[in-house]
């Protein structure tokens, strides 16, 4: 895991590439490298910051140069041993043991045809000295980030958006469409970028820059096609051995020349991976979190620690417990900076603090259960949307009566919150809507009317564009399985836009690599070969994964209530952050600029404080958006300008 950056046919390219690379120092504290060469009437410059995980010697250093090819690469290839053996049998002689060298030689032999064969997480730039072409690539599922900016025939790229912003000289403008999308989702979809000219290379694609200024794009992996193939396998009765697939993926994700640990929340996904990892590496360490007792009581949070301790004890895992009692006033702007874009999920703080503790203990690599909920229908929204179909058959007078009663119930009092009431109010907000709209409303922060009421009236058209984009992505398939349609929508939007994004950025802020065995191409193929009727059985989500885990984990862990990897937001809002909320609502930059309406924000605060509705997540995201916007619109930092 590393940080990569570069420029191609860009004015003052060496100075820009150097500054880009320096900004990524936290992603790779173990080494730095540079490469430069003339390209036609311009130059190419590649930079690299190294986090040494496989082949710690200088033979793994980057940018890696060999016989006319130069590679700057961020990621891990979990099938590198097989690819190395195949290349060696064809006569390739390797200098070291890194997967970087395997990737470079695979590219030399097969070019872009090597990409579908890669199993791992990666983003890289590879330059061919003979043709003068630079190719950028991003992995199949968007685990690793790659931001880029094109002007004329030139291009700059980096692992983080802040690197582009740091050298922009103030020339990058905030994209208001991305901000509207961020308000809706509390994160920025992978199809959008917070700055207008910048973009994210889409998952499963490559981009080729030629010396004459031409640019070519291609796709080497399509999740929609994988889902359709899975549907066909299911129809043919070719159901996968899911336990074997997950076990094999976990084993591959343990490949490392440095210590590996796991996240262990006590939930199904992290417990399953930890148990499998402990079989392969006895005595492995795990990290878990707890909250201040008063915060946990107020939030009515489940006792995840009890289950984490049980799993650790059963499998001989050394468990490190971290109490999350952060100075949120100090951490909020810090995390906003590291997250690059306005992402309002407080789980990013948990990830950062866990990875920081692990790094202090000498751990560079951690396994996470990220992705299982999206692929196997483990979120409450998946079950809720299925229940909504049945609820719509309830006589309308009875539905109106239920809605009236629930609407009058408080979500909190001064001493505690009521999770069941919050869930009921949330459910009734979408239970009678059409499929796509209901699915969107089940996990986003606002409906159309609420969003229009919140933002500048001039952004009404942008609001409709953002909503239409969600509809287009959700409907862009021919699956006949409602559950798998939801899983596909999540895997294309929710997973890369939020969970993989904050995991990468917050872990790399602590110079730690997080691997996600469930977000593996073979696990994904298996997941979409499982019918939705086996993912949600009765009221049990992730039923097929629970079945697979039952041979490894205790029954009480497999079938426990769903845990949370979140934070006690209501407690923070009512105590630590209340003065900041008032300041931002009354006189924040978003309000003063006219992007957000003060009266609408005041209503959110008043209704949340009165306990009528739970708007803690909404207000937390307003704070993250405010801090991000202040940074994005303040005077640009020093450094070479990106103006071309």
C-alpha positions in Angstrom: 0.0 0.0 0.0 1.5 3.3 -1.1 0.9 6.7 -2.5 1.3 7.3 -6.2 1.4 10.6 -8.2 2.6 11.9 -11.5 2.4 14.4 -14.3 2.3 13.9 -18.1 3.1 16.7 -20.6 2.4 19.2 -17.9 4.2 22.6 -17.5 6.7 22.6 -14.7 5.9 18.9 -14.3 8.9 17.9 -12.1 8.1 20.5 -9.4 4.4 19.6 -9.5 5.1 15.9 -9.3 7.5 16.5 -6.4 4.9 18.5 -4.5 2.2 15.9 -5.2 4.4 13.1 -3.9 5.4 15.1 -0.8 1.7 15.6 0.1 1.2 11.8 0.1 4.1 11.2 2.6 1.7 9.7 5.2 0.7 6.9 2.7 4.3 5.8 2.5 6.7 6.6 5.3 9.1 3.9 4.4 10.6 5.4 1.2 10.2 7.9 -1.6 11.1 7.6 -5.3 11.0 9.8 -8.4 11.3 9.2 -12.2 11.4 11.7 -15.1 11.9 11.6 -18.9 11.2 13.6 -22.0 8.0 12.8 -23.9 7.7 14.5 -27.3 7.4 18.2 -26.6 6.9 17.6 -22.9 7.9 15.4 -20.0 6.6 12.6 -17.8 7.3 12.6 -14.0 6.3 9.7 -11.7 6.4 9.8 -7.9 6.0 7.2 -5.2 5.7 7.0 -1.4 6.3 3.5 -0.1 4.7 1.5 2.7 6.9 -1.6 2.6 4.7 -4.7 3.1 6.0 -7.3 0.6 9.7 -7.5 -0.2 11.1 -5.0 2.2 14.4 -4.7 0.3 15.4 -2.1 -2.3 14.3 -4.6 -5.0 10.7 -3.6 -4.2 11.4 0.2 -4.4 9.4 2.4 -6.8 9.0 3.8 -9.3 10.3 0.5 -10.7 12.2 0.6 -13.9 12.9 -2.4 -16.1 13.8 -2.6 -19.8 11.8 0.5 -20.9 8.8 0.1 -18.6 8.4 2.3 -15.4 5.7 1.5 -12.8 4.4 3.5 -9.9 1.9 1.2 -8.1 -0.4 1.3 -5.0 -1.9 -2.0 -3.8 -1.5 -5.7 -3.3 -1.9 -8.6 -5.8 -3.1 -11.7 -3.9 -2.5 -14.0 -6.9 1.1 -12.7 -7.4 2.6 -16.2 -6.6 0.6 -17.9 -9.5 1.4 -15.1 -11.9 5.1 -15.1 -10.9 5.2 -18.9 -11.6 3.6 -18.5 -15.0 5.9 -15.7 -16.0 9.0 -17.6 -14.7 8.0 -20.6 -16.7 7.9 -18.4 -19.8 11.5 -17.3 -19.2 11.1 -14.1 -17.0 13.9 -13.7 -14.5 12.9 -11.8 -11.3 15.3 -9.7 -9.2 13.2 -9.6 -6.1 10.0 -11.0 -4.5 7.7 -8.0 -4.7 4.3 -8.1 -6.4 5.3 -4.8 -8.1 7.8 -6.6 -10.2 5.2 -9.3 -11.0 2.8 -6.6 -12.2 5.4 -4.9 -14.3 6.4 -8.2 -16.1 2.7 -9.2 -16.5 2.1 -5.8 -18.3 5.2 -6.4 -20.5 3.9 -9.8 -21.5 0.1 -9.2 -21.9 -0.5 -5.4 -21.8 -4.0 -4.5 -20.9 -5.0 -8.2 -21.3 -3.3 -8.8 -18.0 -5.8 -6.7 -16.1 -8.7 -9.2 -15.9 -6.2 -11.7 -14.5 -5.2 -9.5 -11.5 -6.7 -10.4 -8.2 -6.2 -7.7 -5.6 -6.6 -4.0 -4.9 -4.6 -1.6 -7.0 -4.2 1.7 -8.7 -1.1 2.3 -10.8 0.5 4.3 -13.6 2.8 2.6 -16.1 5.0 4.4 -18.6 6.4 2.9 -21.8 9.7 4.6 -22.8 9.5 3.2 -26.3 6.0 4.5 -27.2 5.9 7.5 -24.8 2.5 6.3 -23.5 1.3 6.5 -19.9 -1.5 4.2 -18.8 -3.5 4.7 -15.5 -5.4 1.7 -14.1 -7.8 1.2 -11.1 -8.9 -2.1 -9.6 -12.2 -3.9 -10.4 -14.2 -2.8 -7.4 -12.7 0.6 -6.6 -10.8 -0.4 -3.5 -7.9 1.8 -4.2 -8.4 5.5 -5.3 -7.0 7.3 -8.2 -7.7 11.0 -8.9 -6.7 12.8 -12.0 -7.0 16.2 -13.8 -6.7 16.8 -17.5 -6.1 20.1 -19.3 -5.3 20.2 -23.0 -3.0 17.3 -23.7 -1.6 17.2 -20.2 -2.5 15.3 -17.1 -1.8 15.0 -13.4 -2.8 12.2 -11.1 -2.5 11.2 -7.4 -3.8 8.8 -4.8 -5.5 11.6 -3.0 -7.5 14.6 -4.1 -5.8 16.8 -1.5 -2.5 16.3 -3.4 -4.1 17.9 -6.5 -5.6 20.7 -4.4 -2.3 21.3 -2.7 -0.6 22.3 -6.0 -3.6 23.9 -7.6 -2.8 27.5 -6.8 -6.5 28.0 -6.2 -7.5 27.1 -9.7 -9.8 24.2 -8.6 -13.4 25.1 -8.1 -15.9 23.3 -5.8 -18.4 21.3 -7.8 -21.8 22.2 -6.4 -23.3 19.0 -7.9 -20.9 16.9 -5.8 -21.9 18.9 -2.7 -25.6 18.3 -3.3 -24.9 14.6 -3.8 -22.9 14.7 -0.5 -25.9 16.1 1.3 -28.1 13.5 -0.1 -25.9 10.5 0.6 -23.5 11.9 3.3 -20.7 11.0 0.9 -19.7 11.8 -2.7 -20.5 9.0 -5.3 -17.6 7.6 -7.1 -19.0 9.0 -10.4 -18.5 12.6 -9.0 -15.7 14.6 -7.6 -15.7 17.5 -5.1 -13.7 19.7 -7.5 -15.0 20.4 -11.0 -12.1 19.6 -13.2 -10.9 16.6 -11.2 -12.2 13.1 -11.6 -11.9 9.6 -10.2 -10.8 6.9 -12.6 -13.8 4.5 -12.6 -13.3 1.0 -11.1 -12.3 -1.6 -13.6 -11.1 0.8 -16.2 -7.9 2.2 -17.7 -6.9 5.4 -19.4 -4.0 5.7 -21.9 -2.3 9.1 -22.6 -0.3 9.4 -25.9 2.5 11.8 -26.7 0.3 13.6 -29.4 -2.3 14.5 -26.7 -4.8 11.8 -27.6 -6.5 9.9 -24.7 -8.0 6.5 -24.9 -10.2 4.8 -22.3 -11.1 1.1 -21.8 -13.0 -1.2 -19.4 -11.6 -4.5 -18.3 -14.2 -5.6 -15.7 -17.9 -4.8 -15.3 -19.8 -5.5 -12.1 -23.1 -5.6 -14.0 -21.8 -8.5 -16.2 -20.6 -10.3 -13.2 -24.0 -10.0 -11.5 -25.7 -11.2 -14.7 -23.3 -14.2 -14.9 -24.1 -15.0 -11.3 -27.8 -14.9 -12.0 -27.3 -17.4 -14.8 -25.3 -19.7 -12.6 -28.0 -19.6 -9.9 -30.7 -20.5 -12.5 -28.6 -23.4 -13.6 -28.3 -24.6 -10.0 -24.5 -23.9 -9.8 -24.5 -22.6 -6.3 -21.0 -21.8 -4.9 -19.3 -23.3 -1.9 -19.2 -19.9 -0.1 -17.3 -21.1 2.9 -14.5 -22.4 0.7 -14.4 -19.1 -1.3 -14.2 -16.9 1.8 -11.6 -19.1 3.4 -9.4 -19.0 0.3 -9.8 -15.3 0.0 -8.8 -14.7 3.6 -5.8 -16.9 3.3 -4.6 -15.0 0.2 -5.1 -11.6 2.0 -2.7 -12.7 4.7 0.3 -12.7 2.3 2.7 -10.2 3.9 6.3 -9.8 5.1 5.2 -7.7 8.0 2.7 -8.4 10.9 -1.0 -8.6 10.0 -3.9 -7.9 12.5 -7.7 -7.8 12.2 -10.5 -5.5 13.0 -12.8 -7.3 15.4 -16.0 -5.6 16.2 -17.7 -8.7 17.5 -20.1 -8.8 14.6 -20.4 -11.7 12.1 -18.1 -10.4 9.4 -15.1 -9.4 11.4 -15.5 -12.4 13.7 -15.6 -14.8 10.7 -12.4 -13.3 9.1 -10.6 -13.2 12.5 -11.4 -16.9 13.1 -10.2 -17.9 9.7 -7.1 -15.7 10.0 -6.3 -17.2 13.4 -6.5 -20.7 11.9 -3.9 -19.6 9.3 -1.8 -17.5 11.7 -2.2 -18.7 15.3 -1.7 -15.9 17.8 -2.8 -13.1 15.4 -3.7 -9.8 17.0 -7.1 -8.0 16.7 -8.3 -4.5 17.5 -11.7 -3.5 18.8 -13.4 -0.4 20.0 -15.7 0.6 22.9 -17.3 3.8 23.9 -17.7 5.8 27.1 -20.3 4.1 29.2 -22.5 7.2 29.3 -22.4 7.6 25.5 -23.2 4.0 24.9 -26.2 4.1 27.3 -27.5 7.3 25.7 -27.2 5.8 22.2 -28.6 2.4 23.3 -25.7 0.8 21.6 -25.3 -3.1 21.7 -22.5 -4.6 23.8 -20.2 -5.5 20.9 -17.2 -5.8 23.2 -18.6 -8.9 24.9 -18.8 -10.7 21.6 -15.3 -9.5 20.5 -13.8 -10.9 23.7 -15.6 -14.2 23.2 -14.2 -14.6 19.7 -10.7 -13.6 20.8 -10.7 -16.1 23.6 -12.0 -18.9 21.6 -9.4 -18.6 18.8 -6.4 -17.5 20.8 -6.4 -14.0 19.4 -4.5 -11.2 21.2 -7.3 -8.6 21.6 -6.5 -4.9 22.0 -9.4 -2.8 23.2 -9.6 0.9 22.4 -12.1 3.2 24.1 -13.5 5.8 21.7 -13.7 8.9 23.9 -12.2 11.3 21.3 -11.8 15.0 21.4 -14.3 15.3 18.5 -13.8 19.1 18.3 -10.1 18.4 17.5 -10.7 15.3 15.4 -13.5 16.6 13.2 -11.3 19.1 11.1 -8.4 16.6 11.1 -10.6 13.8 9.7 -12.2 16.1 7.2 -8.8 17.0 5.8 -7.8 13.3 5.5 -11.1 12.2 4.0 -10.4 14.5 1.0 -14.2 15.0 0.3 -17.2 15.7 2.5 -17.9 12.3 4.0 -20.2 12.3 7.0 -19.7 8.8 8.4 -18.2 8.9 11.9 -16.9 5.3 11.4 -14.0 7.0 9.7 -12.9 8.2 13.2 -13.1 4.6 14.5 -11.0 3.4 11.6 -8.4 6.1 12.1 -8.0 5.5 15.8 -7.8 1.7 15.5 -5.2 2.0 12.7 -3.3 4.5 14.7 -3.2 2.2 17.7 -2.2 -0.7 15.5 0.6 1.3 13.9 2.0 2.3 17.2 2.2 -1.4 18.1 4.2 -2.1 14.9 1.3 -3.4 12.8 1.2 -2.2 9.2 -1.6 -4.4 7.7 -5.1 -5.1 9.0 -8.0 -7.2 7.7 -11.5 -5.7 7.7 -14.9 -7.3 7.1 -16.0 -4.5 4.9 -18.2 -5.4 1.9 -20.1 -8.4 3.4 -23.2 -6.4 4.2 -23.4 -4.9 0.7 -22.8 -8.2 -1.1 -24.9 -10.5 1.1 -27.8 -8.2 2.1 -26.7 -7.6 5.7 -28.0 -4.0 6.3 -31.3 -3.3 7.9 -32.3 -1.4 4.8 -32.3 -4.6 2.8 -34.7 -6.4 5.1 -36.7 -3.2 5.6 -37.3 -2.8 1.8 -38.5 -6.4 1.6 -40.8 -5.8 4.6 -42.1 -2.7 2.9 -43.5 -4.8 0.0 -45.6 -6.7 2.5 -46.5 -3.5 4.4 -47.9 -2.0 1.2 -50.6 -4.8 1.3 -51.9 -3.6 4.7 -55.1 -1.7 4.4 -54.5 2.0 3.9 -56.6 3.1 7.0 -54.5 0.9 9.2 -51.3 2.2 7.7 -52.4 5.8 8.3 -53.2 5.0 11.9 -49.8 3.3 12.5 -48.0 6.3 10.9 -49.9 8.8 13.1 -49.0 6.9 16.3 -45.3 6.5 15.3 -45.0 10.2 14.2 -46.0 11.3 17.7 -43.4 9.1 19.5 -40.1 10.7 20.7 -36.8 9.4 19.4 -35.0 10.5 22.6 -35.5 12.1 26.0 -32.9 14.0 27.9 -31.5 10.8 29.3 -31.6 8.2 26.5 -32.4 7.6 22.9 -34.9 5.1 21.6 -33.5 3.1 18.7 -36.7 1.2 17.9 -38.6 4.4 17.5 -35.9 5.8 15.2 -36.0 2.7 13.1 -39.8 2.9 12.9 -39.8 6.5 11.8 -37.2 5.7 9.2 -39.1 2.7 7.9 -42.3 4.7 7.5 -40.5 7.4 5.5 -40.1 5.0 2.6 -42.4 2.0 3.2 -45.0 3.1 0.6 -42.7 4.4 -2.1 -41.8 2.7 -5.5 -38.8 0.3 -5.4 -35.9 2.5 -6.5 -37.2 5.6 -4.6 -37.8 3.5 -1.5 -34.3 1.9 -1.7 -32.7 5.4 -2.1 -34.8 6.8 0.7 -33.9 3.9 3.0 -30.3 5.0 3.3 -30.0 8.6 2.2 -30.5 11.6 4.5 -33.3 13.6 2.7 -36.2 13.1 0.2 -36.4 15.5 -2.8 -38.6 18.1 -1.0 -36.4 18.2 2.1 -33.3 18.6 -0.1 -34.8 21.4 -2.1 -35.8 23.1 1.1 -32.2 22.9 2.4 -30.2 24.2 -0.6 -29.9 27.3 -2.7 -33.0 27.5 -5.0 -30.6 27.8 -8.0 -29.5 24.2 -7.3 -33.0 22.7 -7.9 -31.9 21.3 -11.3 -28.8 19.8 -9.7 -30.9 18.1 -7.1 -33.0 16.4 -9.8 -29.8 15.4 -11.7 -28.4 13.7 -8.6 -31.6 11.9 -8.0 -31.8 10.8 -11.6 -28.3 9.5 -11.5 -29.2 7.2 -8.6 -32.2 5.9 -10.5 -30.1 5.3 -13.6 -27.5 3.4 -11.7 -30.0 1.3 -9.7 -32.0 0.4 -12.8 -29.0 -0.3 -15.0 -29.3 -4.1 -14.9 -31.6 -6.9 -16.0 -31.7 -8.8 -12.7 -35.0 -10.3 -11.7 -34.1 -10.7 -8.1 -35.0 -7.7 -5.8 -32.4 -8.5 -3.1 -29.6 -8.8 -5.7 -30.7 -5.6 -7.4 -30.2 -3.9 -4.0 -26.8 -5.6 -3.5 -25.7 -4.6 -7.0 -26.7 -1.0 -6.4 -24.8 -1.0 -3.1 -21.7 -2.6 -4.7 -21.7 0.0 -7.5 -22.4 3.1 -5.3 -22.4 2.7 -1.6 -19.3 0.5 -1.3 -16.8 2.5 -3.4 -18.4 5.9 -2.7 -18.5 5.5 1.1 -17.1 2.5 2.8 -14.0 1.8 0.7 -13.3 5.5 0.4 -13.3 6.3 4.1 -11.5 3.0 4.9 -8.6 3.8 2.5 -8.3 7.5 3.5 -8.6 7.1 7.2 -6.3 4.1 7.4 -3.6 5.6 5.2 -3.7 8.8 7.4 -2.3 6.4 10.0 0.2 4.9 7.5 -1.7 1.5 7.7 -2.9 -0.8 5.0 -6.4 -2.2 5.3 -7.3 -5.3 3.3 -10.9 -6.4 2.5 -11.2 -10.1 1.8 -14.9 -9.9 1.1 -14.3 -7.3 -1.6 -12.5 -9.9 -3.7 -13.4 -10.7 -7.3 -14.0 -14.4 -6.5 -16.1 -13.6 -3.5 -18.1 -11.1 -5.5 -18.7 -13.7 -8.2 -19.9 -16.2 -5.6 -22.1 -13.6 -4.0 -24.1 -12.8 -7.1 -24.5 -16.5 -7.8 -26.5 -16.7 -4.6 -30.2 -16.0 -5.0 -31.7 -13.3 -2.8 -34.0 -15.8 -1.2 -30.9 -17.4 0.4 -29.4 -14.0 1.5 -32.5 -12.9 3.4 -34.4 -15.8 5.0 -37.4 -14.7 7.2 -36.0 -11.8 9.2 -32.4 -12.9 8.9 -30.1 -10.9 6.6 -26.8 -12.4 5.4 -28.4 -15.9 5.9 -26.1 -17.7 3.5 -23.0 -16.1 5.0 -24.2 -17.1 8.5 -24.6 -20.6 7.2 -21.0 -20.6 6.0 -19.7 -19.1 9.2 -21.6 -21.6 11.4 -18.9 -24.3 11.0 -16.3 -21.9 12.5 -18.0 -19.5 14.9 -20.2 -20.1 18.0 -23.9 -20.0 17.3 -24.4 -17.0 19.6 -21.9 -14.9 17.6 -23.4 -16.0 14.2 -26.9 -15.2 15.2 -26.4 -12.2 17.5 -28.2 -8.9 16.7 -26.4 -6.8 14.1 -23.6 -4.8 15.6 -22.6 -1.2 14.8 -19.3 0.2 13.5 -20.4 3.7 14.2 -20.3 6.3 16.9 -22.6 7.8 19.6 -23.6 10.7 17.5 -26.7 11.8 19.5 -24.5 12.0 22.6 -21.8 14.0 20.8 -24.4 16.3 19.3 -26.1 17.0 22.6 -22.9 17.5 24.5 -19.5 17.9 22.8 -20.6 19.5 19.6 -23.7 21.5 20.5 -21.9 24.9 20.5 -20.3 24.1 17.2 -23.6 23.2 15.6 -25.1 26.5 16.7 -22.1 28.4 15.3 -22.3 26.6 11.9 -26.0 27.0 11.6 -26.0 30.7 12.5 -22.9 31.9 10.7 -21.1 29.1 8.9 -19.6 29.5 5.4 -22.2 27.3 3.8 -25.0 29.6 5.2 -23.2 32.8 4.4 -22.4 31.6 0.8 -26.1 30.8 0.3 -25.5 27.2 -0.4 -27.5 26.1 2.6 -30.6 27.8 4.0 -30.3 29.0 7.6 -34.0 28.5 8.4 -34.0 24.9 7.2 -30.9 24.1 9.3 -32.5 25.7 12.4 -35.6 23.5 12.0 -33.3 20.4 11.9 -31.6 21.5 15.1 -34.9 22.4 16.9 -36.6 19.1 16.0 -33.5 17.1 16.9 -33.2 18.9 20.3 -36.9 18.4 21.0 -36.5 14.6 20.4 -39.2 14.6 17.6 -36.7 13.3 15.0 -33.2 12.0 15.0 -31.2 14.4 12.9 -27.8 13.7 14.5 -26.4 12.1 11.4 -27.7 15.0 9.3 -26.1 17.6 11.6 -22.8 15.7 11.8 -22.6 15.7 8.1 -23.4 19.5 8.0 -20.3 19.9 10.3 -18.1 17.8 8.0 -19.3 19.6 5.0 -18.7 23.0 6.6 -15.1 22.1 7.5 -14.4 20.7 4.1 -15.9 23.7 2.4 -13.8 26.1 4.5 -10.7 24.3 3.5 -11.7 24.0 -0.2 -12.5 27.8 -0.5 -9.7 29.2 1.6 -6.4 30.5 0.2 -4.6 27.7 -1.6 -1.4 26.4 -0.2 2.0 27.2 -1.5 3.4 25.2 -4.5 3.6 25.1 -8.3 0.3 26.0 -10.0 -1.7 23.4 -11.9 -2.7 26.1 -14.4 -1.7 24.8 -17.8 
